[in-house]
Amino acid sequence: MASYDLRCTSCGKDFEVFVIGFLKDEAKVCPDCGGREVQQRFTGFGGVTGLLSGSCLETGSCQPRSSCSPGSGFS
């Protein structure tokens, strides 16, 4: 299932549509005003990166971990 971020050009509402496969015209309907003039918004992926606490995002220094132990899970 794919999700698409859309914006209605009539009322300005930002909304998300979930579809199986590709986005088709019949799915491009604003939930607020019913308008069909919508634009696809290109947004970042909201997935998990797998970075751990204390990683380079927090410290600014990316160094590989020397070991993987049961106590070193996500925090």
Summary of the structure (lengths in Angstrom):
residues: 75
radius of gyration: 19.7
end to end distance: 28.7
largest distance: 55.1
contacts: 129
relative contact order: 0.20
helix: 9%
strand: 23%
